[in-house]
Amino acid sequence: MSDKHLSSQFDADLNLISSKVLEMGGLVEAQITRAMEALNTLDAAIADQVISEEDTVNQMEVAIDEECSNIIARRQPAARDLRLLLAISKTITNLERAGDEAEKIAKRVKRVMEDGAARTLNIAEIKISGDMAVSILRRALDAFARLDTAAAAQIVRDDKAIDEEFRAFVRKLVTYMMEDPRTISAGLEFLTIAKAIERIGDHAKNIAEFIIYIVKGTDVRHKSRDALEREALS
């Protein structure tokens, strides 16, 4: 078998595993979207669908991770190809955890439906941050597909907005619970949902950081946003 053929087959392996990552990402994105729909409509059937999808996400993570290990063992890649495979392994972990957060939202929605006081709470910030989380994850997957470091840097910046919505909701929620103790139970459920959404944004941000690592070869996970942006755009 010629070197060219070996190289072509390796490229095919990398393209295939990258497409599987995007497929998994699409499923997680849909899972989060449905979780937010369940919250907006208080629909138990939609919540149950989100919960049932978690097994599929978990199986995809295991399968893709195993394929990464197989490719590394067979091909012994170096430089950018090795960084890609390592980043894929970390990316699917973040996708699986984002799916866990969607499942958590769905389960909490079912609890909220049992609490009459829940309907009296204004949860506008949760809905806004949920839309943001879906958008930022979608953009992270698109940036991954294109290995677009500029888009990745923008995602890291935009995650800050989700954090701000979360903090604003927490402040409002504390006020509600102090004014009316009957809302405490529902308030704690909504707090868990809001935190899950904030974590989804964090996982999307992590994926964006891995894109910069693939392309630039620099680990930017613990750098400031300004330093990360300089690295991404250099």
Buried (B, 14 or more C-beta within 10 A) or exposed (E): EEEEEEEEEBEEBBEEBBEBBEEBBEBBBBBBBBBBBBBBEBBBEBBBBBBEBBEBBEEBBEBBBEBBEEBBEEBEBEEBBBBBBBBBBBBBBBBBBBBBBBBBBBBBBBBBBEBEBBEEBEBEBBBBBBBBBBBBBBBBBBBBBEBBBEBBBBBBBBBEBBBEBBEBBBEBBEEBBEEEEBBBBBBBBBBBBBBBBBBBBBBBBBBBBBBBBBBBEBEBEEBEBEEBBEBBEE
